[in-house]
Amino acid sequence: QVQLVESGGGSVQAGGSLRLSCVVSERTFDKLVMGWFRQTPGKEREESEFVAGITSSGGKDYADFVKGRFTISRDNAKTTVYLQMNSLKPEDTAVYYCAADQAFRGTVLVSSPTAYDYWGQGTQVTVSS
């Protein structure tokens, strides 16, 4: 069973930064597409917003609302994916999840949460104005 464990969430003021980490217990981590999603109150996890994703070879995609502010990266040797979040806004407040997609051996990045096979437990990010 693949396990994903997020860390790095917390409370910051607007304009601040946080770095989320997600450690994946999977020896074939380098064959996974990794994504970050966020869930706001009242929505199911399947309705989570795509934030960013990265393929096994480092191809990246971002939601428009985070472009220029967030950066996704991965360290295959550490089986870890990161999300560096800068210039945070109150509307970024949410529970952030990392997720893994094992289809296509890590080569095709999709933004739909239903495409992802494994999810972490989530980490709360709260941004105050």
C-alpha positions as CSV (number, residue, x, y, z in Angstrom):
1,Q,0.0,0.0,0.0
2,V,1.4,3.3,-1.1
3,Q,1.4,5.9,1.7
4,L,1.8,9.6,1.4
5,V,2.6,11.9,4.3
6,E,2.4,15.6,4.0
7,S,4.0,18.2,6.3
8,G,4.8,21.9,6.4
9,G,1.4,23.4,6.7
10,G,0.6,26.1,9.2
11,S,-0.6,29.7,9.7
12,V,1.0,32.7,8.1
13,Q,0.1,36.2,7.3
14,A,-0.7,37.4,3.8
15,G,2.5,37.7,1.8
16,G,4.3,35.0,3.7
17,S,5.6,31.7,2.5
18,L,5.3,28.0,3.4
19,R,6.9,24.9,2.0
20,L,4.9,21.7,1.9
21,S,6.6,18.3,1.7
22,C,5.1,14.9,0.9
23,V,7.1,11.8,1.5
24,V,5.9,8.8,-0.5
25,S,6.5,5.2,0.6
26,E,6.9,3.7,-2.9
27,R,10.1,2.4,-4.4
28,T,8.8,3.2,-7.9
29,F,8.3,6.8,-6.9
30,D,10.1,7.8,-10.1
31,K,7.2,6.2,-12.1
32,L,4.5,8.3,-10.5
33,V,3.0,11.6,-11.5
34,M,2.6,13.7,-8.3
35,G,0.0,16.4,-7.7
36,W,-0.9,18.9,-5.1
37,F,-4.6,19.7,-4.6
38,R,-6.5,21.8,-2.1
39,Q,-9.9,21.4,-0.5
40,T,-12.0,24.1,0.9
41,P,-14.9,23.6,3.4
42,G,-18.1,22.3,1.9
43,K,-16.3,20.4,-0.9
44,E,-15.5,16.7,-1.1
45,R,-12.0,15.6,-1.8
46,E,-13.1,14.6,-5.3
47,E,-13.9,18.2,-5.9
48,S,-10.5,19.4,-4.8
49,E,-8.8,22.1,-6.8
50,F,-5.7,21.2,-8.8
51,V,-2.8,23.3,-7.6
52,A,0.2,21.9,-9.3
53,G,1.6,18.7,-10.8
54,I,4.9,17.2,-11.9
55,T,5.7,14.2,-14.0
56,S,8.5,11.7,-13.4
57,S,10.8,13.6,-15.7
58,G,10.1,16.9,-14.1
59,G,7.4,18.3,-16.4
60,K,5.2,20.8,-14.5
61,D,1.8,22.3,-14.7
62,Y,0.2,24.9,-12.5
63,A,-3.3,26.2,-11.9
64,D,-3.6,29.8,-13.1
65,F,-4.2,31.1,-9.7
66,V,-0.8,30.0,-8.4
67,K,1.4,30.7,-11.4
68,G,4.3,32.8,-10.4
69,R,3.8,32.2,-6.7
70,F,4.0,28.5,-6.2
71,T,6.7,26.0,-7.3
72,I,6.5,22.3,-7.4
73,S,9.6,20.1,-7.3
74,R,10.5,16.5,-6.6
75,D,13.5,14.6,-5.3
76,N,13.3,11.0,-6.6
77,A,16.1,9.9,-4.4
78,K,14.2,11.0,-1.4
79,T,10.8,9.9,-2.8
80,T,9.5,13.4,-1.9
81,V,7.6,16.1,-3.6
82,Y,7.6,19.7,-2.5
83,L,5.3,22.7,-2.9
84,Q,7.0,26.1,-2.3
85,M,4.3,28.7,-1.7
86,N,5.2,32.3,-1.8
87,S,3.2,35.5,-1.7
88,L,0.4,33.7,0.0
89,K,-3.1,35.2,0.0
90,P,-6.1,34.6,2.3
91,E,-7.9,32.8,-0.5
92,D,-5.1,30.2,-0.5
93,T,-6.5,29.0,2.9
94,A,-7.4,25.3,2.5
95,V,-6.4,21.7,3.3
96,Y,-3.6,20.8,0.9
97,Y,-3.2,17.2,-0.3
98,C,-0.5,15.5,-2.3
99,A,-1.6,12.7,-4.5
100,A,0.0,10.1,-6.8
101,D,-1.1,8.9,-10.2
102,Q,0.5,5.6,-11.2
103,A,-1.1,5.4,-14.7
104,F,1.2,5.9,-17.7
105,R,4.3,5.3,-15.6
106,G,4.6,8.9,-14.6
107,T,4.6,10.4,-18.0
108,V,1.1,12.0,-18.4
109,L,0.1,14.8,-16.0
110,V,-3.6,15.3,-15.5
111,S,-5.4,17.8,-13.3
112,S,-8.5,15.9,-12.4
113,P,-8.4,14.6,-8.8
114,T,-10.3,11.5,-9.9
115,A,-7.2,10.4,-11.9
116,Y,-5.1,10.1,-8.8
117,D,-4.8,6.7,-7.1
118,Y,-3.2,7.6,-3.7
119,W,-3.7,10.5,-1.4
120,G,-2.1,11.8,1.8
121,Q,-3.9,12.9,4.9
122,G,-3.8,16.6,4.1
123,T,-2.2,19.5,5.8
124,Q,-3.9,22.7,6.8
125,V,-2.7,26.0,5.4
126,T,-4.3,29.2,6.9
127,V,-3.4,32.6,5.6
128,S,-4.6,35.6,7.5
129,S,-5.0,39.1,6.2
